[in-house]
């Protein structure tokens, strides 16, 4: 039986929930699977466990059309050695953007054989700062698709499986990635970057858990040049002492209007498995 590692990044626990569902279904099917949480910076400094597994599943959220910057930097450091893998992304209702194709490209360049993908819906990252986008997702239907994905992944990740899989390049990918890569480091604090707004016990969880080594627990502020706006510090703070600027909450109606996201459109969005490359562009 194939031994599978489920490696995931999860700022506000949505991706972690899907990783848990996938792990549970693989276990039910008799697969030896292990979850590896890559969210904290320290977790990505450990040696990649390539030798201990036959296949891998990589999961991460979509931030402004791409995976988290820290994951785009980490994936190229891996050595896949021709082993099979699958990927999935989670997003808060707007679009998965270029994320799947970008991750697929990085994994392929790192020597993995990508066999499957999926896009799963969940609460938007900024919901912890006052938004209300997909507040009840993932739901039972989403998790059901997650279990279907796990079952198909188990078949596709069999080392004996020779089925080919590829993803079509998304329109505008090259320019979007160039613009993101060439953007200068932000030296001024943005209103999407949390700060401490009340006294706390200085437990240090925010700093220890920060994916980008951006948060300083003593000052209660993050380094704006490093912060990736994942809201993980707000989510994990046991005393809820961190908060994003109120302007992020005020921007919510404008965000919905800019992208034409009505309640009806959002209600009809569904998580889905990308079993064939053309489905990602459909």
C-alpha positions as CSV (number, residue, x, y, z in Angstrom):
1,X,0.0,0.0,0.0
2,X,1.3,3.5,-0.9
3,X,2.5,5.6,2.0
4,X,1.4,9.2,1.5
5,X,2.5,12.5,3.2
6,X,-0.1,15.3,3.2
7,X,1.9,18.5,3.4
8,X,-0.1,21.7,3.9
9,X,0.0,25.4,4.7
10,X,-3.0,26.8,6.6
11,X,-3.2,30.3,7.8
12,X,-6.7,30.2,9.2
13,X,-7.2,26.5,9.4
14,X,-9.4,26.0,6.2
15,X,-6.7,24.0,4.4
16,X,-6.0,22.1,7.6
17,X,-9.6,21.0,7.8
18,X,-9.5,19.6,4.2
19,X,-6.1,17.9,5.0
20,X,-7.8,16.2,7.9
21,X,-10.7,15.0,5.8
22,X,-8.4,13.7,3.2
23,X,-6.2,12.0,5.8
24,X,-9.3,10.4,7.4
25,X,-10.6,9.0,4.1
26,X,-7.2,7.7,3.2
27,X,-7.0,5.9,6.5
28,X,-10.5,4.5,6.1
29,X,-9.3,3.1,2.7
30,X,-6.4,1.4,4.5
31,X,-3.7,3.8,3.4
32,X,-0.8,4.7,5.6
33,X,-0.9,8.5,5.5
34,X,0.7,11.3,7.6
35,X,-0.1,15.0,7.9
36,X,2.7,17.5,7.9
37,X,1.8,21.1,8.9
38,X,4.1,23.5,7.1
39,X,2.5,26.8,8.3
40,X,5.1,27.9,10.8
41,X,8.5,29.1,9.5
42,X,10.3,26.5,11.6
43,X,8.4,23.6,10.0
44,X,9.8,24.5,6.6
45,X,13.4,24.4,7.9
46,X,13.2,20.7,8.6
47,X,14.5,18.2,6.0
48,X,11.9,17.2,3.5
49,X,10.8,13.6,4.2
50,X,11.1,12.4,0.6
51,X,12.7,9.0,1.5
52,X,10.0,8.0,4.0
53,X,7.0,8.2,1.6
54,X,6.0,6.9,-1.7
55,X,3.8,9.8,-2.7
56,X,2.7,13.3,-1.6
57,X,-0.3,15.6,-1.4
58,X,0.4,19.3,-1.2
59,X,-2.3,21.7,0.0
60,X,-2.3,25.4,0.4
61,X,-4.6,28.5,0.2
62,X,-4.8,31.1,-2.6
63,X,-3.7,34.6,-1.7
64,X,-4.4,37.1,-4.5
65,X,-4.3,34.4,-7.3
66,X,-1.2,32.7,-6.1
67,X,-0.1,30.4,-3.3
68,X,1.5,32.1,-0.2
69,X,4.8,33.6,-1.1
70,X,6.6,31.5,1.4
71,X,5.4,28.3,-0.3
72,X,6.4,29.6,-3.7
73,X,9.9,30.0,-2.2
74,X,9.9,26.6,-0.4
75,X,8.6,24.3,-3.2
76,X,11.6,24.9,-5.5
77,X,13.9,23.7,-2.7
78,X,12.4,20.2,-2.9
79,X,13.7,17.2,-4.8
80,X,10.8,15.0,-6.0
81,X,13.0,12.2,-7.4
82,X,10.2,11.3,-9.9
83,X,7.7,10.4,-7.1
84,X,4.0,11.0,-7.8
85,X,2.1,13.8,-6.0
86,X,-1.3,15.5,-6.0
87,X,-2.2,19.1,-5.1
88,X,-5.2,21.1,-3.9
89,X,-5.9,24.7,-3.2
90,X,-8.4,26.4,-1.0
91,X,-9.9,29.8,-1.7
92,X,-12.5,32.2,-0.3
93,X,-14.9,32.5,-3.1
94,X,-13.4,34.9,-5.6
95,X,-11.2,32.6,-7.8
96,X,-8.4,30.1,-7.5
97,X,-6.6,32.3,-10.0
98,X,-3.2,31.1,-11.1
99,X,-2.5,29.1,-8.0
100,X,-3.0,25.5,-9.3
101,X,-0.9,26.1,-12.5
102,X,1.8,27.8,-10.5
103,X,2.1,25.0,-7.9
104,X,1.9,22.4,-10.7
105,X,4.8,24.1,-12.5
106,X,6.9,24.4,-9.3
107,X,6.3,20.7,-8.4
108,X,7.1,19.5,-11.9
109,X,10.3,21.5,-12.0
110,X,11.2,20.0,-8.6
111,X,11.0,16.5,-10.1
112,X,7.6,15.4,-8.9
113,X,5.0,13.7,-11.2
114,X,1.8,15.6,-10.6
115,X,-1.3,13.3,-11.0
116,X,-4.3,15.2,-9.6
117,X,-5.5,18.6,-8.5
118,X,-8.5,20.1,-6.8
119,X,-10.0,23.5,-5.7
120,X,-11.9,23.6,-2.4
121,X,-14.0,26.5,-1.1
122,X,-13.7,27.8,2.5
123,X,-13.9,30.9,4.7
124,X,-12.0,33.8,3.3
125,X,-8.8,34.6,5.1
126,X,-10.0,38.2,5.9
127,X,-13.1,36.9,7.7
128,X,-11.0,36.9,10.9
129,X,-10.8,40.7,10.3
130,X,-14.5,41.3,9.8
131,X,-15.4,40.0,6.3
132,X,-18.2,37.6,5.8
133,X,-17.2,35.8,2.6
134,X,-18.1,32.1,2.5
135,X,-18.6,32.0,6.3
136,X,-20.3,28.6,6.3
137,X,-17.8,26.8,4.1
138,X,-16.4,24.3,4.0
139,X,-19.7,22.4,4.5
140,X,-20.7,18.7,4.3
141,X,-20.8,18.9,0.5
142,X,-17.3,20.3,0.3
143,X,-16.0,17.6,2.6
144,X,-17.7,15.0,0.6
145,X,-15.8,16.2,-2.5
146,X,-12.7,16.1,-0.4
147,X,-13.2,12.5,0.4
148,X,-13.8,11.7,-3.3
149,X,-10.5,13.5,-4.0
150,X,-8.7,11.4,-1.4
151,X,-10.1,8.1,-3.0
152,X,-9.0,9.2,-6.5
153,X,-5.7,10.4,-5.2
154,X,-5.0,7.0,-3.7
155,X,-5.5,5.4,-7.2
156,X,-3.6,8.1,-9.1
157,X,-0.6,8.1,-6.6
158,X,0.1,4.4,-7.0
159,X,3.7,4.3,-8.2
160,X,2.6,1.9,-10.9
161,X,0.1,4.3,-12.4
162,X,1.5,5.7,-15.6
163,X,-1.5,8.0,-16.5
164,X,-0.4,11.5,-17.7
165,X,-1.7,14.7,-16.1
166,X,-1.0,18.3,-17.0
167,X,-2.6,21.7,-16.4
168,X,-3.2,24.3,-19.0
169,X,-1.4,27.6,-18.4
170,X,-3.8,30.2,-17.1
171,X,-4.4,33.3,-19.2
172,X,-2.1,36.1,-18.1
173,X,0.0,33.9,-15.8
174,X,3.4,35.1,-17.1
175,X,2.7,38.8,-16.6
176,X,0.9,38.3,-13.3
177,X,3.9,36.3,-11.9
178,X,6.4,38.8,-13.2
179,X,4.5,41.7,-11.6
180,X,4.4,39.8,-8.3
181,X,8.0,38.8,-8.4
182,X,9.2,42.3,-9.4
183,X,7.2,44.1,-6.8
184,X,9.4,45.9,-4.3
185,X,9.2,44.9,-0.7
186,X,6.6,47.0,1.1
187,X,8.3,49.1,3.8
188,X,5.2,50.8,5.1
189,X,2.6,49.1,7.2
190,X,-0.6,48.3,5.3
191,X,-4.0,48.1,6.9
192,X,-4.2,44.4,6.1
193,X,-1.3,43.7,8.5
194,X,-2.4,43.0,12.1
195,X,-1.0,44.8,15.2
196,X,-1.5,44.3,18.9
197,X,-4.3,46.5,20.2
198,X,-4.4,45.5,23.9
199,X,-2.1,44.3,26.6
200,X,-1.4,40.6,26.5
201,X,0.7,38.0,28.4
202,X,3.4,38.0,25.8
203,X,3.0,34.2,25.3
204,X,4.9,34.5,22.0
205,X,2.6,32.2,20.0
206,X,2.1,34.9,17.3
207,X,5.9,35.1,16.7
208,X,6.6,31.4,16.9
209,X,3.7,30.5,14.5
210,X,4.4,33.3,12.0
211,X,5.0,31.7,8.6
212,X,7.3,34.5,7.4
213,X,9.2,35.4,10.6
214,X,7.5,38.8,10.4
215,X,5.8,39.1,13.8
216,X,7.6,40.5,16.8
217,X,5.7,39.6,20.0
218,X,7.5,42.3,22.1
219,X,6.4,45.2,19.9
220,X,3.1,43.6,18.8
221,X,3.9,44.5,15.2
222,X,5.0,42.6,12.1
223,X,7.7,43.6,9.7
224,X,5.8,45.0,6.7
225,X,8.4,43.8,4.3
226,X,8.0,40.2,5.4
227,X,4.3,40.0,6.4
228,X,2.2,38.0,3.9
229,X,-1.2,39.0,5.3
230,X,-2.2,35.4,6.1
231,X,-3.9,36.5,9.4
232,X,-2.4,33.4,11.1
233,X,-1.2,35.5,14.0
234,X,-4.7,36.8,14.6
235,X,-6.2,33.4,14.3
236,X,-3.8,31.7,16.8
237,X,-3.6,34.4,19.4
238,X,-5.2,32.9,22.5
239,X,-6.0,36.3,23.9
240,X,-7.3,37.9,20.7
241,X,-5.0,40.8,21.2
242,X,-4.2,41.3,17.5
243,X,-6.3,43.2,15.1
244,X,-6.2,44.4,11.5
245,X,-7.1,48.0,10.8
246,X,-10.8,48.8,10.6
247,X,-10.3,49.9,7.0
248,X,-10.1,46.2,6.0
249,X,-13.7,45.7,7.2
250,X,-14.9,48.9,5.4
251,X,-13.3,47.7,2.2
252,X,-15.4,44.5,2.1
253,X,-18.5,45.9,0.2
254,X,-16.1,47.5,-2.4
255,X,-14.3,44.1,-2.8
256,X,-17.7,42.3,-3.5
257,X,-18.7,45.0,-6.0
258,X,-15.4,45.0,-7.8
259,X,-15.5,41.3,-8.5
260,X,-19.3,41.1,-9.0
261,X,-19.8,38.6,-6.2
262,X,-23.4,38.5,-5.3
263,X,-25.0,36.1,-2.7
264,X,-26.5,34.1,-5.6
265,X,-23.2,33.6,-7.3
266,X,-21.4,32.7,-4.1
267,X,-24.1,30.2,-3.2
268,X,-23.7,28.3,-6.4
269,X,-19.9,28.0,-6.2
270,X,-18.8,24.4,-5.6
271,X,-15.6,22.7,-4.7
272,X,-14.3,20.5,-7.5
273,X,-11.7,17.9,-8.4
274,X,-9.5,18.5,-11.4
275,X,-9.0,15.0,-12.7
276,X,-8.1,16.1,-16.3
277,X,-6.1,19.2,-17.1
278,X,-8.7,20.8,-19.3
279,X,-11.1,21.0,-16.3
280,X,-9.0,23.7,-14.6
281,X,-9.6,26.0,-17.6
282,X,-13.3,25.1,-18.0
